[in-house]
Amino acid sequence: MDEIVIGNDRFEVFLEEKTIQKRIKELAAELHKEYRDRTPIFVGILNGAFPFLSDLVKNYDGLCEIEFMKLSSYGDAKISSGNVTIVKELEIDVTGEHLIIVEDIVDTGLSVKYIEGLLEKHKPASVCVVSLLLKPDSLKYNVKIDYIGFLIPSKFVIGYGLDYEQKYRNLRSIYALK
Ligand code: 5GP
């Protein structure tokens, strides 16, 4: 599929499946190099991060654990509401653990800032953030993203976990609004 039309919105292929998969292999190798002597906990941020988390851990050749958190979403809007709340907390004690937060996309940085604040209270040994996508021109919060798949322009994107009104998360490639 080269183009997706949703109402008056047209989306074109932005990152193809093979490009995404190649980069994820590299990220998994980088993470393994850093964490080979530890057993990190990958913390996937639902819903968007599920395909990325899945492919990342399948390419990670070491011991690890997998957990999930869920934040309130943008709703159906394409612009951040500026509000974020926790919908699903971590269900394990992460004191003294090495956490790898896995995000689909960092836009303003609010979600990552909020998650870091929450996790800090649980006194993990370390926290790092890996995001498949980062929109540098949209950043409003001072967050450090340790591992980035792709830097992208401030366009609305869908596919590979990213939704349009909760749909299209199952696309294998990422599409950008024209
Ligand atoms: P932030 O808190 O950094 O502003 O936004 C992070 C969250 O906003 C992401 O996890 C994602 O749910 C949503 N988001 C930001 N940009 C996009 C986008 O271009 N497409 C979609 N589908 N979601 C986005």
Backbone and ligand atoms as CSV (ligand in chain L), in Angstrom:
chain,resi,resn,atom,element,x,y,z
A,1,MET,N,N,0.841,-1.199,0.000
A,1,MET,CA,C,0.000,0.000,0.000
A,1,MET,C,C,0.876,1.249,0.000
A,2,ASP,N,N,0.761,2.071,-1.050
A,2,ASP,CA,C,1.580,3.277,-1.127
A,2,ASP,C,C,0.898,4.464,-0.475
A,3,GLU,N,N,-0.429,4.415,-0.497
A,3,GLU,CA,C,-1.185,5.561,0.015
A,3,GLU,C,C,-2.419,5.082,0.776
A,4,ILE,N,N,-2.756,5.798,1.850
A,4,ILE,CA,C,-3.970,5.477,2.597
A,4,ILE,C,C,-4.812,6.747,2.666
A,5,VAL,N,N,-6.073,6.609,2.321
A,5,VAL,CA,C,-6.965,7.769,2.364
A,5,VAL,C,C,-7.980,7.539,3.482
A,6,ILE,N,N,-8.039,8.478,4.419
A,6,ILE,CA,C,-9.006,8.393,5.522
A,6,ILE,C,C,-9.787,9.706,5.515
A,7,GLY,N,N,-11.017,9.655,5.058
A,7,GLY,CA,C,-11.813,10.884,4.916
A,7,GLY,C,C,-11.092,11.849,3.986
A,8,ASN,N,N,-10.799,13.051,4.491
A,8,ASN,CA,C,-10.093,14.038,3.656
A,8,ASN,C,C,-8.583,13.968,3.832
A,9,ASP,N,N,-8.118,13.048,4.675
A,9,ASP,CA,C,-6.681,12.947,4.946
A,9,ASP,C,C,-6.014,11.889,4.076
A,10,ARG,N,N,-4.877,12.265,3.479
A,10,ARG,CA,C,-4.118,11.317,2.651
A,10,ARG,C,C,-2.781,11.065,3.335
A,11,PHE,N,N,-2.445,9.797,3.480
A,11,PHE,CA,C,-1.179,9.407,4.099
A,11,PHE,C,C,-0.311,8.700,3.065
A,12,GLU,N,N,0.989,9.002,3.072
A,12,GLU,CA,C,1.907,8.310,2.159
A,12,GLU,C,C,2.957,7.552,2.964
A,13,VAL,N,N,3.537,6.518,2.345
A,13,VAL,CA,C,4.547,5.721,3.050
A,13,VAL,C,C,5.692,6.633,3.467
A,14,PHE,N,N,6.085,6.492,4.717
A,14,PHE,CA,C,7.160,7.339,5.245
A,14,PHE,C,C,8.356,6.473,5.651
A,15,LEU,N,N,8.095,5.379,6.360
A,15,LEU,CA,C,9.160,4.435,6.710
A,15,LEU,C,C,8.658,3.028,6.369
A,16,GLU,N,N,9.361,2.383,5.467
A,16,GLU,CA,C,8.931,1.043,5.056
A,16,GLU,C,C,9.282,0.002,6.108
A,17,GLU,N,N,8.540,-1.092,6.064
A,17,GLU,CA,C,8.733,-2.180,7.027
A,17,GLU,C,C,10.211,-2.590,7.137
A,18,LYS,N,N,10.874,-2.775,5.989
A,18,LYS,CA,C,12.269,-3.270,6.056
A,18,LYS,C,C,13.215,-2.228,6.667
A,19,THR,N,N,12.919,-0.971,6.456
A,19,THR,CA,C,13.742,0.104,7.039
A,19,THR,C,C,13.574,0.094,8.562
A,20,ILE,N,N,12.322,-0.077,9.005
A,20,ILE,CA,C,12.034,-0.106,10.442
A,20,ILE,C,C,12.736,-1.307,11.079
A,21,GLN,N,N,12.597,-2.476,10.436
A,21,GLN,CA,C,13.154,-3.704,11.013
A,21,GLN,C,C,14.687,-3.655,11.093
A,22,LYS,N,N,15.301,-3.059,10.074
A,22,LYS,CA,C,16.768,-2.959,10.058
A,22,LYS,C,C,17.240,-2.098,11.239
A,23,ARG,N,N,16.553,-0.985,11.448
A,23,ARG,CA,C,16.938,-0.075,12.534
A,23,ARG,C,C,16.697,-0.722,13.908
A,24,ILE,N,N,15.628,-1.502,14.025
A,24,ILE,CA,C,15.336,-2.146,15.313
A,24,ILE,C,C,16.435,-3.158,15.659
A,25,LYS,N,N,16.922,-3.861,14.661
A,25,LYS,CA,C,18.038,-4.808,14.901
A,25,LYS,C,C,19.241,-4.063,15.465
A,26,GLU,N,N,19.529,-2.896,14.887
A,26,GLU,CA,C,20.670,-2.094,15.363
A,26,GLU,C,C,20.440,-1.635,16.806
A,27,LEU,N,N,19.221,-1.171,17.092
A,27,LEU,CA,C,18.912,-0.698,18.450
A,27,LEU,C,C,19.030,-1.840,19.458
A,28,ALA,N,N,18.530,-3.022,19.083
A,28,ALA,CA,C,18.592,-4.172,19.991
A,28,ALA,C,C,20.050,-4.546,20.273
A,29,ALA,N,N,20.894,-4.461,19.250
A,29,ALA,CA,C,22.318,-4.784,19.426
A,29,ALA,C,C,22.987,-3.757,20.344
A,30,GLU,N,N,22.653,-2.491,20.152
A,30,GLU,CA,C,23.213,-1.424,21.011
A,30,GLU,C,C,22.798,-1.634,22.459
A,31,LEU,N,N,21.536,-1.967,22.666
A,31,LEU,CA,C,21.033,-2.190,24.027
A,31,LEU,C,C,21.706,-3.399,24.657
A,32,HIS,N,N,21.902,-4.438,23.853
A,32,HIS,CA,C,22.518,-5.646,24.393
A,32,HIS,C,C,23.956,-5.377,24.830
A,33,LYS,N,N,24.644,-4.563,24.030
A,33,LYS,CA,C,26.023,-4.197,24.363
A,33,LYS,C,C,26.065,-3.523,25.737
A,34,GLU,N,N,25.097,-2.660,25.994
A,34,GLU,CA,C,25.038,-1.906,27.253
A,34,GLU,C,C,24.559,-2.775,28.428
A,35,TYR,N,N,23.617,-3.665,28.160
A,35,TYR,CA,C,22.943,-4.379,29.264
A,35,TYR,C,C,23.334,-5.848,29.380
A,36,ARG,N,N,24.368,-6.276,28.661
A,36,ARG,CA,C,24.679,-7.719,28.592
A,36,ARG,C,C,24.943,-8.342,29.969
A,37,ASP,N,N,25.440,-7.554,30.919
A,37,ASP,CA,C,25.739,-8.104,32.249
A,37,ASP,C,C,24.594,-7.900,33.245
A,38,ARG,N,N,23.481,-7.378,32.762
A,38,ARG,CA,C,22.331,-7.126,33.637
A,38,ARG,C,C,21.091,-7.791,33.030
A,39,THR,N,N,20.018,-7.846,33.800
A,39,THR,CA,C,18.750,-8.351,33.250
A,39,THR,C,C,17.762,-7.192,33.271
A,40,PRO,N,N,17.730,-6.413,32.180
A,40,PRO,CA,C,16.863,-5.242,32.189
A,40,PRO,C,C,15.387,-5.614,32.085
A,41,ILE,N,N,14.541,-4.692,32.519
A,41,ILE,CA,C,13.099,-4.852,32.325
A,41,ILE,C,C,12.663,-3.863,31.244
A,42,PHE,N,N,12.205,-4.394,30.113
A,42,PHE,CA,C,11.644,-3.534,29.069
A,42,PHE,C,C,10.226,-3.146,29.494
A,43,VAL,N,N,9.969,-1.839,29.575
A,43,VAL,CA,C,8.647,-1.361,29.982
A,43,VAL,C,C,7.976,-0.717,28.765
A,44,GLY,N,N,7.080,-1.445,28.151
A,44,GLY,CA,C,6.390,-0.945,26.963
A,44,GLY,C,C,5.249,-0.021,27.358
A,45,ILE,N,N,5.131,1.106,26.652
A,45,ILE,CA,C,4.056,2.057,26.941
A,45,ILE,C,C,2.917,1.803,25.943
A,46,LEU,N,N,1.821,1.319,26.492
A,46,LEU,CA,C,0.650,0.952,25.673
A,46,LEU,C,C,-0.136,2.194,25.249
A,47,ASN,N,N,-0.894,2.159,24.114
A,47,ASN,CA,C,-0.964,0.990,23.248
A,47,ASN,C,C,0.122,0.999,22.168
A,48,GLY,N,N,0.585,2.171,21.835
A,48,GLY,CA,C,1.380,2.353,20.619
A,48,GLY,C,C,2.674,1.566,20.526
A,49,ALA,N,N,3.303,1.265,21.676
A,49,ALA,CA,C,4.649,0.681,21.615
A,49,ALA,C,C,4.648,-0.839,21.406
A,50,PHE,N,N,3.455,-1.466,21.326
A,50,PHE,CA,C,3.464,-2.936,21.330
A,50,PHE,C,C,4.209,-3.592,20.158
A,51,PRO,N,N,4.083,-3.138,18.885
A,51,PRO,CA,C,4.845,-3.819,17.825
A,51,PRO,C,C,6.347,-3.567,17.957
A,52,PHE,N,N,6.691,-2.337,18.337
A,52,PHE,CA,C,8.105,-1.984,18.493
A,52,PHE,C,C,8.721,-2.808,19.620
A,53,LEU,N,N,8.040,-2.876,20.752
A,53,LEU,CA,C,8.555,-3.655,21.888
A,53,LEU,C,C,8.743,-5.109,21.475
A,54,SER,N,N,7.746,-5.635,20.786
A,54,SER,CA,C,7.796,-7.034,20.368
A,54,SER,C,C,9.016,-7.296,19.466
A,55,ASP,N,N,9.199,-6.473,18.452
A,55,ASP,CA,C,10.329,-6.677,17.543
A,55,ASP,C,C,11.668,-6.397,18.225
A,56,LEU,N,N,11.656,-5.421,19.144
A,56,LEU,CA,C,12.904,-5.078,19.847
A,56,LEU,C,C,13.369,-6.248,20.719
A,57,VAL,N,N,12.464,-6.836,21.481
A,57,VAL,CA,C,12.892,-7.928,22.374
A,57,VAL,C,C,13.182,-9.211,21.589
A,58,LYS,N,N,12.534,-9.389,20.436
A,58,LYS,CA,C,12.836,-10.579,19.623
A,58,LYS,C,C,14.253,-10.501,19.062
A,59,ASN,N,N,14.735,-9.275,18.901
A,59,ASN,CA,C,16.098,-9.088,18.391
A,59,ASN,C,C,17.118,-8.894,19.505
A,60,TYR,N,N,16.663,-8.905,20.752
A,60,TYR,CA,C,17.559,-8.700,21.908
A,60,TYR,C,C,18.032,-10.069,22.402
A,61,ASP,N,N,19.340,-10.325,22.227
A,61,ASP,CA,C,19.867,-11.661,22.546
A,61,ASP,C,C,20.360,-11.765,23.966
A,62,GLY,N,N,19.536,-11.499,24.926
A,62,GLY,CA,C,19.988,-11.601,26.313
A,62,GLY,C,C,18.803,-11.797,27.226
A,63,LEU,N,N,19.097,-11.994,28.505
A,63,LEU,CA,C,18.025,-12.138,29.492
A,63,LEU,C,C,17.337,-10.793,29.697
A,64,CYS,N,N,16.044,-10.821,29.737
A,64,CYS,CA,C,15.304,-9.590,30.003
A,64,CYS,C,C,13.911,-9.941,30.502
A,65,GLU,N,N,13.247,-8.942,31.072
A,65,GLU,CA,C,11.846,-9.109,31.460
A,65,GLU,C,C,11.029,-8.076,30.695
A,66,ILE,N,N,9.734,-8.298,30.641
A,66,ILE,CA,C,8.865,-7.402,29.874
A,66,ILE,C,C,7.643,-7.012,30.715
A,67,GLU,N,N,7.409,-5.716,30.813
A,67,GLU,CA,C,6.256,-5.214,31.557
A,67,GLU,C,C,5.600,-4.104,30.725
A,68,PHE,N,N,4.425,-3.688,31.167
A,68,PHE,CA,C,3.699,-2.648,30.436
A,68,PHE,C,C,3.137,-1.588,31.370
A,69,MET,N,N,3.051,-0.365,30.845
A,69,MET,CA,C,2.320,0.708,31.521
A,69,MET,C,C,1.403,1.318,30.470
A,70,LYS,N,N,0.347,1.936,30.936
A,70,LYS,CA,C,-0.524,2.612,29.982
A,70,LYS,C,C,-0.885,3.998,30.493
A,71,LEU,N,N,-0.724,4.976,29.610
A,71,LEU,CA,C,-1.116,6.348,29.937
A,71,LEU,C,C,-2.390,6.678,29.181
A,72,SER,N,N,-3.085,7.707,29.637
A,72,SER,CA,C,-4.238,8.175,28.873
A,72,SER,C,C,-3.706,8.673,27.537
A,73,SER,N,N,-4.484,8.506,26.488
A,73,SER,CA,C,-3.990,8.878,25.160
A,73,SER,C,C,-4.440,10.282,24.804
A,74,TYR,N,N,-4.106,10.691,23.567
A,74,TYR,CA,C,-4.557,11.986,23.050
A,74,TYR,C,C,-6.064,11.980,22.819
A,75,GLY,N,N,-6.700,10.851,23.015
A,75,GLY,CA,C,-8.089,10.705,22.571
A,75,GLY,C,C,-8.046,10.569,21.066
A,76,ASP,N,N,-8.941,11.190,20.375
A,76,ASP,CA,C,-8.950,11.058,18.918
A,76,ASP,C,C,-8.325,12.269,18.228
A,77,ALA,N,N,-7.725,13.122,19.017
A,77,ALA,CA,C,-7.161,14.336,18.414
A,77,ALA,C,C,-5.757,14.092,17.881
A,78,LYS,N,N,-5.354,14.915,16.910
A,78,LYS,CA,C,-4.009,14.773,16.357
A,78,LYS,C,C,-3.018,15.679,17.084
A,79,ILE,N,N,-3.522,16.435,18.029
A,79,ILE,CA,C,-2.655,17.351,18.770
A,79,ILE,C,C,-2.696,16.993,20.253
A,80,SER,N,N,-1.548,17.039,20.895
A,80,SER,CA,C,-1.474,16.694,22.314
A,80,SER,C,C,-2.396,17.591,23.136
A,81,SER,N,N,-3.134,16.975,24.067
A,81,SER,CA,C,-4.032,17.749,24.924
A,81,SER,C,C,-3.249,18.453,26.030
A,82,GLY,N,N,-2.006,18.019,26.242
A,82,GLY,CA,C,-1.199,18.609,27.311
A,82,GLY,C,C,-1.481,17.979,28.658
A,83,ASN,N,N,-2.418,17.044,28.697
A,83,ASN,CA,C,-2.742,16.333,29.938
A,83,ASN,C,C,-2.354,14.885,29.792
A,84,VAL,N,N,-1.848,14.317,30.877
A,84,VAL,CA,C,-1.551,12.893,30.828
A,84,VAL,C,C,-1.827,12.295,32.198
A,85,THR,N,N,-2.452,11.123,32.206
A,85,THR,CA,C,-2.715,10.430,33.480
A,85,THR,C,C,-2.372,8.959,33.295
A,86,ILE,N,N,-2.168,8.286,34.421
A,86,ILE,CA,C,-1.812,6.866,34.342
A,86,ILE,C,C,-3.094,6.024,34.336
A,87,VAL,N,N,-3.134,5.065,33.426
A,87,VAL,CA,C,-4.293,4.169,33.316
A,87,VAL,C,C,-3.919,2.785,33.849
A,88,LYS,N,N,-2.684,2.371,33.580
A,88,LYS,CA,C,-2.198,1.084,34.100
A,88,LYS,C,C,-0.787,1.261,34.641
A,89,GLU,N,N,-0.644,1.080,35.932
A,89,GLU,CA,C,0.655,1.199,36.613
A,89,GLU,C,C,1.459,-0.087,36.419
A,90,LEU,N,N,2.741,-0.054,36.743
A,90,LEU,CA,C,3.536,-1.282,36.778
A,90,LEU,C,C,3.008,-2.156,37.917
A,91,GLU,N,N,2.981,-3.461,37.696
A,91,GLU,CA,C,2.431,-4.344,38.736
A,91,GLU,C,C,3.517,-5.115,39.484
A,92,ILE,N,N,4.764,-4.726,39.292
A,92,ILE,CA,C,5.861,-5.396,39.993
A,92,ILE,C,C,6.685,-4.344,40.745
A,93,ASP,N,N,7.463,-4.817,41.698
A,93,ASP,CA,C,8.353,-3.917,42.427
A,93,ASP,C,C,9.619,-3.726,41.585
A,94,VAL,N,N,9.901,-2.509,41.190
A,94,VAL,CA,C,11.068,-2.279,40.327
A,94,VAL,C,C,12.244,-1.644,41.083
A,95,THR,N,N,12.169,-1.649,42.405
A,95,THR,CA,C,13.271,-1.112,43.210
A,95,THR,C,C,14.564,-1.863,42.867
A,96,GLY,N,N,15.587,-1.109,42.545
A,96,GLY,CA,C,16.887,-1.710,42.253
A,96,GLY,C,C,16.994,-2.351,40.873
A,97,GLU,N,N,15.964,-2.221,40.052
A,97,GLU,CA,C,15.973,-2.841,38.719
A,97,GLU,C,C,16.452,-1.849,37.643
A,98,HIS,N,N,16.880,-2.424,36.523
A,98,HIS,CA,C,17.305,-1.605,35.381
A,98,HIS,C,C,16.160,-1.556,34.372
A,99,LEU,N,N,15.610,-0.363,34.191
A,99,LEU,CA,C,14.411,-0.227,33.354
A,99,LEU,C,C,14.735,0.400,32.001
A,100,ILE,N,N,14.144,-0.168,30.968
A,100,ILE,CA,C,14.250,0.408,29.621
A,100,ILE,C,C,12.832,0.775,29.193
A,101,ILE,N,N,12.517,2.062,29.208
A,101,ILE,CA,C,11.182,2.512,28.793
A,101,ILE,C,C,11.117,2.469,27.272
A,102,VAL,N,N,10.091,1.824,26.756
A,102,VAL,CA,C,9.970,1.677,25.301
A,102,VAL,C,C,8.747,2.456,24.811
A,103,GLU,N,N,9.015,3.507,24.043
A,103,GLU,CA,C,7.954,4.374,23.498
A,103,GLU,C,C,7.884,4.223,21.984
A,104,ASP,N,N,6.699,4.432,21.435
A,104,ASP,CA,C,6.561,4.457,19.977
A,104,ASP,C,C,7.094,5.768,19.401
A,105,ILE,N,N,6.666,6.873,20.026
A,105,ILE,CA,C,7.030,8.185,19.484
A,105,ILE,C,C,7.116,9.208,20.609
A,106,VAL,N,N,8.098,10.091,20.525
A,106,VAL,CA,C,8.178,11.214,21.462
A,106,VAL,C,C,7.871,12.473,20.656
A,107,ASP,N,N,6.828,13.172,21.107
A,107,ASP,CA,C,6.358,14.370,20.398
A,107,ASP,C,C,6.745,15.596,21.240
A,108,THR,N,N,5.919,15.956,22.232
A,108,THR,CA,C,6.286,17.076,23.108
A,108,THR,C,C,7.258,16.630,24.209
A,109,GLY,N,N,7.243,15.327,24.514
A,109,GLY,CA,C,8.085,14.800,25.593
A,109,GLY,C,C,7.327,14.685,26.913
A,110,LEU,N,N,6.067,15.130,26.927
A,110,LEU,CA,C,5.285,15.123,28.169
A,110,LEU,C,C,5.123,13.703,28.735
A,111,SER,N,N,4.796,12.752,27.882
A,111,SER,CA,C,4.564,11.376,28.357
A,111,SER,C,C,5.819,10.810,29.025
A,112,VAL,N,N,6.964,11.001,28.383
A,112,VAL,CA,C,8.218,10.472,28.935
A,112,VAL,C,C,8.544,11.153,30.262
A,113,LYS,N,N,8.352,12.462,30.307
A,113,LYS,CA,C,8.617,13.217,31.539
A,113,LYS,C,C,7.737,12.677,32.681
A,114,TYR,N,N,6.486,12.431,32.375
A,114,TYR,CA,C,5.527,11.934,33.359
A,114,TYR,C,C,5.914,10.522,33.840
A,115,ILE,N,N,6.271,9.660,32.913
A,115,ILE,CA,C,6.648,8.285,33.262
A,115,ILE,C,C,7.911,8.279,34.129
A,116,GLU,N,N,8.886,9.105,33.741
A,116,GLU,CA,C,10.127,9.161,34.526
A,116,GLU,C,C,9.838,9.594,35.965
A,117,GLY,N,N,8.926,10.563,36.115
A,117,GLY,CA,C,8.534,11.047,37.450
A,117,GLY,C,C,7.902,9.936,38.274
A,118,LEU,N,N,7.037,9.159,37.627
A,118,LEU,CA,C,6.374,8.049,38.326
A,118,LEU,C,C,7.375,6.989,38.768
A,119,LEU,N,N,8.285,6.639,37.844
A,119,LEU,CA,C,9.222,5.537,38.114
A,119,LEU,C,C,10.252,5.902,39.176
A,120,GLU,N,N,10.637,7.166,39.176
A,120,GLU,CA,C,11.624,7.655,40.147
A,120,GLU,C,C,11.244,7.274,41.579
A,121,LYS,N,N,9.945,7.374,41.858
A,121,LYS,CA,C,9.446,7.085,43.211
A,121,LYS,C,C,9.710,5.645,43.622
A,122,HIS,N,N,9.845,4.758,42.640
A,122,HIS,CA,C,10.052,3.331,42.938
A,122,HIS,C,C,11.537,2.963,43.073
A,123,LYS,N,N,12.397,3.962,42.969
A,123,LYS,CA,C,13.843,3.788,43.152
A,123,LYS,C,C,14.455,2.648,42.312
A,124,PRO,N,N,14.296,2.701,40.998
A,124,PRO,CA,C,14.992,1.722,40.161
A,124,PRO,C,C,16.493,2.015,40.169
A,125,ALA,N,N,17.314,1.008,39.820
A,125,ALA,CA,C,18.764,1.226,39.777
A,125,ALA,C,C,19.117,2.153,38.624
A,126,SER,N,N,18.400,2.013,37.509
A,126,SER,CA,C,18.637,2.886,36.355
A,126,SER,C,C,17.401,2.905,35.461
A,127,VAL,N,N,17.292,4.005,34.723
A,127,VAL,CA,C,16.187,4.128,33.763
A,127,VAL,C,C,16.757,4.704,32.471
A,128,CYS,N,N,16.460,4.069,31.344
A,128,CYS,CA,C,16.789,4.696,30.065
A,128,CYS,C,C,15.543,4.658,29.191
A,129,VAL,N,N,15.556,5.479,28.157
A,129,VAL,CA,C,14.383,5.581,27.275
A,129,VAL,C,C,14.793,5.259,25.849
A,130,VAL,N,N,14.021,4.369,25.223
A,130,VAL,CA,C,14.220,4.107,23.800
A,130,VAL,C,C,12.908,4.423,23.089
A,131,SER,N,N,13.008,5.249,22.047
A,131,SER,CA,C,11.804,5.582,21.285
A,131,SER,C,C,12.067,5.312,19.811
A,132,LEU,N,N,11.099,4.681,19.156
A,132,LEU,CA,C,11.289,4.402,17.731
A,132,LEU,C,C,11.374,5.707,16.942
A,133,LEU,N,N,10.506,6.660,17.300
A,133,LEU,CA,C,10.470,7.938,16.577
A,133,LEU,C,C,10.612,9.111,17.542
A,134,LEU,N,N,11.204,10.176,17.073
A,134,LEU,CA,C,11.294,11.416,17.856
A,134,LEU,C,C,11.104,12.593,16.905
A,135,LYS,N,N,10.206,13.505,17.319
A,135,LYS,CA,C,10.007,14.725,16.520
A,135,LYS,C,C,10.750,15.855,17.224
A,136,PRO,N,N,11.996,16.137,16.857
A,136,PRO,CA,C,12.798,17.126,17.603
A,136,PRO,C,C,12.174,18.516,17.609
A,137,ASP,N,N,11.481,18.892,16.528
A,137,ASP,CA,C,10.907,20.250,16.450
A,137,ASP,C,C,9.662,20.414,17.318
A,138,SER,N,N,9.130,19.307,17.840
A,138,SER,CA,C,7.913,19.382,18.664
A,138,SER,C,C,8.213,19.334,20.152
A,139,LEU,N,N,9.458,19.029,20.515
A,139,LEU,CA,C,9.810,18.847,21.932
A,139,LEU,C,C,9.548,20.117,22.741
A,140,LYS,N,N,8.865,19.951,23.875
A,140,LYS,CA,C,8.601,21.098,24.760
A,140,LYS,C,C,9.152,20.839,26.148
A,141,TYR,N,N,9.397,19.575,26.462
A,141,TYR,CA,C,9.869,19.208,27.797
A,141,TYR,C,C,11.307,18.745,27.701
A,142,ASN,N,N,12.023,18.972,28.784
A,142,ASN,CA,C,13.431,18.618,28.809
A,142,ASN,C,C,13.589,17.133,29.148
A,143,VAL,N,N,13.609,16.300,28.119
A,143,VAL,CA,C,13.756,14.856,28.345
A,143,VAL,C,C,14.954,14.350,27.538
A,144,LYS,N,N,15.598,13.330,28.097
A,144,LYS,CA,C,16.735,12.736,27.381
A,144,LYS,C,C,16.268,11.384,26.828
A,145,ILE,N,N,16.287,11.261,25.518
A,145,ILE,CA,C,15.920,9.982,24.904
A,145,ILE,C,C,17.244,9.299,24.551
A,146,ASP,N,N,17.516,8.188,25.225
A,146,ASP,CA,C,18.846,7.577,25.129
A,146,ASP,C,C,19.075,6.849,23.798
A,147,TYR,N,N,18.028,6.225,23.292
A,147,TYR,CA,C,18.132,5.488,22.028
A,147,TYR,C,C,16.960,5.905,21.139
A,148,ILE,N,N,17.297,6.357,19.926
A,148,ILE,CA,C,16.253,6.855,19.010
A,148,ILE,C,C,16.331,6.074,17.703
A,149,GLY,N,N,15.177,5.588,17.254
A,149,GLY,CA,C,15.145,4.880,15.969
A,149,GLY,C,C,15.321,5.848,14.822
A,150,PHE,N,N,14.419,6.809,14.727
A,150,PHE,CA,C,14.434,7.777,13.629
A,150,PHE,C,C,14.012,9.161,14.133
A,151,LEU,N,N,14.752,10.186,13.715
A,151,LEU,CA,C,14.320,11.569,13.946
A,151,LEU,C,C,13.412,11.928,12.779
A,152,ILE,N,N,12.220,12.447,13.076
A,152,ILE,CA,C,11.278,12.727,11.982
A,152,ILE,C,C,10.742,14.155,12.094
A,153,PRO,N,N,10.266,14.717,10.973
A,153,PRO,CA,C,9.664,16.052,11.038
A,153,PRO,C,C,8.345,16.004,11.817
A,154,SER,N,N,7.836,17.166,12.189
A,154,SER,CA,C,6.611,17.221,13.003
A,154,SER,C,C,5.361,16.983,12.154
A,155,LYS,N,N,5.265,15.787,11.626
A,155,LYS,CA,C,4.090,15.390,10.835
A,155,LYS,C,C,3.346,14.328,11.603
A,156,PHE,N,N,2.045,14.223,11.389
A,156,PHE,CA,C,1.265,13.173,12.045
A,156,PHE,C,C,1.495,11.860,11.297
A,157,VAL,N,N,1.869,10.837,12.043
A,157,VAL,CA,C,2.178,9.541,11.421
A,157,VAL,C,C,1.288,8.437,12.002
A,158,ILE,N,N,1.045,7.436,11.178
A,158,ILE,CA,C,0.232,6.289,11.614
A,158,ILE,C,C,0.900,4.983,11.170
A,159,GLY,N,N,0.467,3.893,11.777
A,159,GLY,CA,C,0.980,2.571,11.414
A,159,GLY,C,C,2.026,2.083,12.393
A,160,TYR,N,N,2.272,0.789,12.378
A,160,TYR,CA,C,3.268,0.163,13.247
A,160,TYR,C,C,3.057,0.612,14.711
A,161,GLY,N,N,1.817,0.464,15.168
A,161,GLY,CA,C,1.480,0.808,16.554
A,161,GLY,C,C,0.813,2.163,16.714
A,162,LEU,N,N,1.108,3.056,15.774
A,162,LEU,CA,C,0.568,4.421,15.876
A,162,LEU,C,C,-0.820,4.475,15.250
A,163,ASP,N,N,-1.741,5.113,15.953
A,163,ASP,CA,C,-3.144,5.035,15.524
A,163,ASP,C,C,-3.668,6.284,14.854
A,164,TYR,N,N,-4.780,6.079,14.169
A,164,TYR,CA,C,-5.656,7.163,13.722
A,164,TYR,C,C,-7.008,6.780,14.283
A,165,GLU,N,N,-7.458,7.491,15.293
A,165,GLU,CA,C,-8.704,7.154,15.998
A,165,GLU,C,C,-8.733,5.681,16.389
A,166,GLN,N,N,-7.631,5.232,16.964
A,166,GLN,CA,C,-7.441,3.859,17.483
A,166,GLN,C,C,-7.273,2.816,16.382
A,167,LYS,N,N,-7.361,3.218,15.113
A,167,LYS,CA,C,-7.213,2.235,14.031
A,167,LYS,C,C,-5.855,2.402,13.342
A,168,TYR,N,N,-5.568,1.474,12.444
A,168,TYR,CA,C,-4.353,1.472,11.609
A,168,TYR,C,C,-3.078,1.130,12.390
A,169,ARG,N,N,-3.204,0.685,13.642
A,169,ARG,CA,C,-1.999,0.308,14.405
A,169,ARG,C,C,-1.346,-0.940,13.811
A,170,ASN,N,N,-2.125,-1.726,13.064
A,170,ASN,CA,C,-1.634,-3.001,12.538
A,170,ASN,C,C,-0.879,-2.872,11.214
A,171,LEU,N,N,-0.713,-1.672,10.697
A,171,LEU,CA,C,0.064,-1.516,9.455
A,171,LEU,C,C,1.535,-1.830,9.727
A,172,ARG,N,N,2.192,-2.462,8.756
A,172,ARG,CA,C,3.596,-2.861,8.961
A,172,ARG,C,C,4.576,-1.724,8.694
A,173,SER,N,N,4.145,-0.760,7.878
A,173,SER,CA,C,4.988,0.406,7.599
A,173,SER,C,C,4.407,1.614,8.323
A,174,ILE,N,N,5.172,2.711,8.325
A,174,ILE,CA,C,4.676,3.950,8.936
A,174,ILE,C,C,4.337,4.936,7.814
A,175,TYR,N,N,3.184,5.574,7.946
A,175,TYR,CA,C,2.672,6.486,6.939
A,175,TYR,C,C,2.564,7.892,7.539
A,176,ALA,N,N,2.864,8.921,6.716
A,176,ALA,CA,C,2.788,10.308,7.207
A,176,ALA,C,C,1.700,11.059,6.466
A,177,LEU,N,N,1.044,11.946,7.194
A,177,LEU,CA,C,-0.006,12.798,6.617
A,177,LEU,C,C,0.637,13.712,5.575
A,178,LYS,N,N,0.046,13.739,4.382
A,178,LYS,CA,C,0.600,14.567,3.288
A,178,LYS,C,C,0.362,16.041,3.547
L,1,5GP,P1,P,4.143,13.371,23.871
L,1,5GP,O1,O,3.675,13.085,25.272
L,1,5GP,O2,O,5.613,13.183,23.661
L,1,5GP,O3,O,3.665,14.723,23.389
L,1,5GP,O4,O,3.380,12.358,22.920
L,1,5GP,C1,C,3.582,10.987,22.989
L,1,5GP,C2,C,2.343,10.223,22.572
L,1,5GP,O5,O,1.495,10.988,21.688
L,1,5GP,C3,C,2.717,8.980,21.784
L,1,5GP,O6,O,2.925,7.884,22.629
L,1,5GP,C4,C,1.523,8.809,20.864
L,1,5GP,O7,O,0.500,8.080,21.514
L,1,5GP,C5,C,1.010,10.216,20.616
L,1,5GP,N1,N,1.530,10.789,19.350
L,1,5GP,C6,C,2.426,11.791,19.217
L,1,5GP,N2,N,2.667,12.054,17.918
L,1,5GP,C7,C,1.894,11.188,17.218
L,1,5GP,C8,C,1.718,10.943,15.810
L,1,5GP,O8,O,2.323,11.574,14.911
L,1,5GP,N3,N,0.858,9.950,15.476
L,1,5GP,C9,C,0.148,9.233,16.395
L,1,5GP,N4,N,-0.666,8.293,15.936
L,1,5GP,N5,N,0.316,9.420,17.728
L,1,5GP,C10,C,1.164,10.391,18.124
